Amino acid sequence: MVLLNYIGAGQADEIAGNFIRPSFRIFNITNITYRTGVWFVKVDILSFGTRRVQTLAIEAETGRIISCE
């Protein structure tokens, strides 16, 4: 039997924060959902006076960011 250590919501939150923090001083993680082995983390960002939402997709098995839109 093989046990996989998938990351949880708390770890996905931390990965997203560490990824966003160097580029944006003001951000807020607003939603974390899990679908088919991928965590989707929505981040509300303030950039040059404009608010926008980015969604990071984080692979649950490895913790690797696979997209940022």
DRENKOLLUM-458257 format. One record per atom (N, C-alpha, C, CB): residue number from 1; residue in one letter; x, y, z. Coordinates in nm, 3 decimals. Atoms other than C-alpha are relative to their C-alpha. Glycine has a CB too. Layout:
N
- n/res/east/north/up
- NUM/A/X/Y/Z
...
This chain:
69
- n/res/east/north/up
- 1/M/0.085/-0.118/0.000
- 1/M/0.000/0.000/0.000
- 1/M/0.089/0.124/0.000
- 1/M/-0.096/0.000/0.123
- 2/V/-0.077/-0.124/0.012
- 2/V/0.136/0.342/-0.099
- 2/V/-0.082/0.114/0.058
- 2/V/0.039/0.028/-0.148
- 3/L/0.067/-0.117/-0.058
- 3/L/0.046/0.644/0.112
- 3/L/0.062/0.126/-0.059
- 3/L/0.011/0.000/0.155
- 4/L/-0.048/-0.125/0.058
- 4/L/0.074/0.979/-0.061
- 4/L/-0.025/0.114/0.097
- 4/L/-0.069/0.028/-0.136
- 5/N/0.014/-0.115/-0.088
- 5/N/0.132/1.294/0.140
- 5/N/-0.040/0.123/-0.081
- 5/N/0.132/0.026/0.075
- 6/Y/0.051/-0.115/0.074
- 6/Y/-0.086/1.541/-0.045
- 6/Y/-0.004/0.121/0.092
- 6/Y/-0.140/-0.030/-0.059
- 7/I/0.008/-0.120/-0.082
- 7/I/-0.079/1.901/0.072
- 7/I/-0.145/0.031/0.031
- 7/I/0.067/0.119/-0.071
- 8/G/0.134/-0.039/-0.041
- 8/G/-0.381/2.038/0.255
- 8/G/-0.027/0.146/-0.032
- 8/G/-0.020/-0.026/0.148
- 9/A/0.041/-0.138/0.028
- 9/A/-0.567/2.368/0.233
- 9/A/0.094/0.101/0.066
- 9/A/-0.144/0.024/0.047
- 10/G/-0.091/-0.091/-0.070
- 10/G/-0.339/2.531/0.491
- 10/G/0.132/0.015/-0.071
- 10/G/0.024/-0.049/0.141
- 11/Q/-0.126/-0.006/0.074
- 11/Q/-0.029/2.441/0.294
- 11/Q/-0.019/0.072/-0.134
- 11/Q/0.055/-0.141/-0.023
- 12/A/0.028/-0.070/0.126
- 12/A/-0.190/2.562/-0.031
- 12/A/-0.007/0.151/0.025
- 12/A/-0.133/-0.050/-0.063
- 13/D/0.007/-0.141/-0.040
- 13/D/-0.265/2.894/0.145
- 13/D/0.141/0.056/0.018
- 13/D/-0.083/0.016/0.130
- 14/E/-0.138/-0.045/-0.026
- 14/E/0.099/2.922/0.257
- 14/E/0.081/0.011/-0.130
- 14/E/0.069/-0.096/0.096
- 15/I/-0.071/-0.002/0.129
- 15/I/0.238/2.837/-0.090
- 15/I/-0.043/0.121/-0.082
- 15/I/-0.026/-0.131/-0.079
- 16/A/0.051/-0.115/0.076
- 16/A/0.013/3.098/-0.253
- 16/A/0.052/0.131/0.058
- 16/A/-0.155/0.000/-0.001
- 17/G/-0.050/-0.122/-0.065
- 17/G/0.111/3.363/0.002
- 17/G/0.147/0.023/-0.027
- 17/G/-0.023/-0.008/0.149
- 18/N/-0.144/-0.012/0.027
- 18/N/0.482/3.292/-0.044
- 18/N/0.027/0.036/-0.146
- 18/N/0.071/-0.130/0.035
- 19/F/-0.016/-0.030/0.142
- 19/F/0.440/3.313/-0.422
- 19/F/-0.037/0.146/-0.032
- 19/F/-0.086/-0.096/-0.085
- 20/I/0.052/-0.133/0.030
- 20/I/0.242/3.640/-0.424
- 20/I/0.077/0.110/0.074
- 20/I/-0.148/0.007/0.036
- 21/R/-0.059/-0.102/-0.088
- 21/R/0.417/3.826/-0.138
- 21/R/0.116/0.079/-0.061
- 21/R/0.048/-0.066/0.125
- 22/P/-0.110/-0.079/0.054
- 22/P/0.740/3.924/-0.323
- 22/P/-0.043/0.105/-0.104
- 22/P/0.102/-0.092/-0.062
- 23/S/0.044/-0.090/0.107
- 23/S/0.542/4.097/-0.600
- 23/S/-0.105/0.101/0.044
- 23/S/-0.055/-0.080/-0.114
- 24/F/0.111/-0.085/-0.041
- 24/F/0.246/4.249/-0.414
- 24/F/-0.001/0.014/0.151
- 24/F/-0.135/-0.057/-0.051
- 25/R/0.001/-0.022/-0.144
- 25/R/0.247/4.409/-0.070
- 25/R/-0.139/-0.021/0.059
- 25/R/0.049/0.141/0.031
- 26/I/0.136/0.010/-0.052
- 26/I/-0.131/4.412/-0.035
- 26/I/-0.075/-0.108/-0.077
- 26/I/-0.073/0.137/-0.011
- 27/F/0.078/0.108/0.061
- 27/F/-0.319/4.090/-0.102
- 27/F/-0.081/-0.070/0.108
- 27/F/0.093/-0.101/-0.074
- 28/N/0.086/0.074/-0.091
- 28/N/-0.588/3.874/0.054
- 28/N/-0.043/-0.129/-0.069
- 28/N/-0.123/0.085/0.044
- 29/I/0.046/0.128/0.054
- 29/I/-0.653/3.504/-0.005
- 29/I/-0.148/-0.013/0.033
- 29/I/0.083/-0.121/0.058
- 30/T/0.144/-0.006/-0.020
- 30/T/-1.028/3.488/-0.055
- 30/T/-0.072/-0.134/-0.010
- 30/T/-0.059/0.093/-0.099
- 31/N/0.069/0.127/0.019
- 31/N/-1.108/3.129/-0.153
- 31/N/0.100/-0.109/-0.034
- 31/N/-0.107/0.011/-0.112
- 32/I/-0.084/0.116/0.032
- 32/I/-0.943/2.787/-0.159
- 32/I/-0.094/-0.117/-0.027
- 32/I/0.102/-0.033/0.117
- 33/T/0.082/0.117/0.033
- 33/T/-1.109/2.494/-0.339
- 33/T/0.088/-0.111/-0.054
- 33/T/-0.110/0.038/-0.103
- 34/Y/-0.074/0.118/0.045
- 34/Y/-0.995/2.143/-0.424
- 34/Y/-0.081/-0.073/-0.105
- 34/Y/0.033/-0.094/0.119
- 35/R/0.066/0.077/0.106
- 35/R/-1.079/1.967/-0.751
- 35/R/0.102/-0.088/-0.069
- 35/R/-0.069/0.095/-0.103
- 36/T/-0.076/0.097/0.078
- 36/T/-0.928/1.656/-0.903
- 36/T/0.152/0.013/0.018
- 36/T/-0.034/0.013/-0.146
- 37/G/-0.143/-0.003/-0.028
- 37/G/-0.589/1.672/-0.733
- 37/G/0.067/0.135/-0.010
- 37/G/0.067/-0.091/-0.091
- 38/V/-0.056/-0.135/0.013
- 38/V/-0.546/2.048/-0.767
- 38/V/-0.072/0.095/0.096
- 38/V/-0.013/0.051/-0.148
- 39/W/0.055/-0.107/-0.083
- 39/W/-0.593/2.330/-0.516
- 39/W/-0.007/0.126/-0.085
- 39/W/0.087/0.024/0.127
- 40/F/0.017/-0.127/0.068
- 40/F/-0.731/2.651/-0.666
- 40/F/-0.014/0.108/0.108
- 40/F/-0.126/-0.001/-0.096
- 41/V/-0.005/-0.103/-0.103
- 41/V/-0.644/2.955/-0.455
- 41/V/-0.026/0.135/-0.066
- 41/V/0.138/0.000/0.074
- 42/K/0.032/-0.133/0.054
- 42/K/-0.811/3.288/-0.536
- 42/K/0.060/0.105/0.092
- 42/K/-0.155/0.021/-0.013
- 43/V/-0.070/-0.104/-0.075
- 43/V/-0.609/3.591/-0.431
- 43/V/-0.045/0.136/-0.052
- 43/V/0.154/-0.016/-0.012
- 44/D/0.039/-0.137/0.031
- 44/D/-0.743/3.947/-0.423
- 44/D/0.123/0.088/0.016
- 44/D/-0.120/0.049/0.092
- 45/I/-0.125/-0.076/0.002
- 45/I/-0.454/4.180/-0.515
- 45/I/-0.029/0.147/-0.028
- 45/I/0.097/-0.058/-0.106
- 46/L/0.004/-0.143/0.030
- 46/L/-0.411/4.557/-0.506
- 46/L/0.130/0.034/-0.070
- 46/L/-0.021/0.086/0.130
- 47/S/-0.117/-0.030/0.081
- 47/S/-0.176/4.662/-0.783
- 47/S/-0.019/0.135/-0.069
- 47/S/0.026/-0.111/-0.105
- 48/F/0.008/-0.134/0.058
- 48/F/-0.117/5.027/-0.878
- 48/F/-0.139/0.060/0.016
- 48/F/0.039/-0.004/-0.149
- 49/G/0.130/-0.056/-0.031
- 49/G/-0.445/5.124/-0.714
- 49/G/-0.118/-0.075/-0.058
- 49/G/-0.005/0.138/-0.047
- 50/T/0.106/0.079/0.062
- 50/T/-0.644/4.861/-0.902
- 50/T/-0.009/-0.137/0.068
- 50/T/0.024/-0.016/-0.152
- 51/R/0.021/0.133/-0.059
- 51/R/-0.796/4.553/-0.739
- 51/R/-0.026/-0.100/-0.111
- 51/R/-0.118/0.002/0.101
- 52/R/0.026/0.108/0.096
- 52/R/-0.789/4.228/-0.933
- 52/R/0.014/-0.132/0.073
- 52/R/0.098/0.007/-0.122
- 53/V/-0.005/0.133/-0.059
- 53/V/-0.822/3.859/-0.863
- 53/V/0.088/-0.089/-0.086
- 53/V/-0.142/-0.061/0.015
- 54/Q/-0.080/0.100/0.069
- 54/Q/-0.561/3.601/-0.954
- 54/Q/-0.036/-0.136/0.060
- 54/Q/0.154/0.029/0.013
- 55/T/0.024/0.136/-0.048
- 55/T/-0.618/3.227/-0.929
- 55/T/0.125/-0.083/-0.025
- 55/T/-0.123/-0.063/-0.071
- 56/L/-0.115/0.089/0.009
- 56/L/-0.326/3.000/-0.855
- 56/L/-0.050/-0.144/0.005
- 56/L/0.102/0.027/0.113
- 57/A/0.029/0.143/-0.003
- 57/A/-0.353/2.629/-0.934
- 57/A/0.124/-0.069/0.055
- 57/A/-0.039/-0.055/-0.144
- 58/I/-0.111/0.066/-0.068
- 58/I/-0.137/2.418/-0.703
- 58/I/-0.025/-0.150/0.001
- 58/I/0.018/0.055/0.145
- 59/E/0.011/0.146/0.005
- 59/E/-0.079/2.048/-0.762
- 59/E/0.006/-0.054/0.143
- 59/E/0.113/-0.062/-0.088
- 60/A/0.010/0.048/-0.138
- 60/A/-0.185/1.870/-0.441
- 60/A/0.108/-0.102/0.034
- 60/A/-0.136/-0.062/0.022
- 61/E/-0.099/0.105/-0.028
- 61/E/0.066/1.586/-0.475
- 61/E/0.139/0.058/0.025
- 61/E/0.005/-0.098/-0.116
- 62/T/-0.137/-0.053/-0.008
- 62/T/0.378/1.801/-0.516
- 62/T/0.009/0.138/0.063
- 62/T/0.059/0.005/-0.136
- 63/G/-0.004/-0.136/-0.049
- 63/G/0.281/2.150/-0.400
- 63/G/0.052/0.098/-0.102
- 63/G/0.083/0.008/0.124
- 64/R/-0.053/-0.083/0.109
- 64/R/0.399/2.287/-0.734
- 64/R/-0.111/0.087/-0.058
- 64/R/0.064/-0.089/-0.111
- 65/I/0.095/-0.090/0.065
- 65/I/0.223/2.592/-0.880
- 65/I/0.000/-0.033/-0.148
- 65/I/0.037/0.152/0.025
- 66/I/0.006/0.041/0.140
- 66/I/0.100/2.482/-1.221
- 66/I/-0.061/0.108/-0.089
- 66/I/-0.081/-0.127/-0.013
- 67/S/0.045/-0.115/0.079
- 67/S/-0.072/2.804/-1.328
- 67/S/-0.034/0.116/0.093
- 67/S/-0.122/-0.036/-0.087
- 68/C/0.036/-0.122/-0.071
- 68/C/-0.137/3.161/-1.222
- 68/C/-0.067/0.090/-0.102
- 68/C/0.125/0.071/0.067
- 69/E/0.076/-0.079/0.098
- 69/E/-0.409/3.350/-1.406
- 69/E/-0.071/0.113/0.070
- 69/E/-0.102/-0.087/-0.076
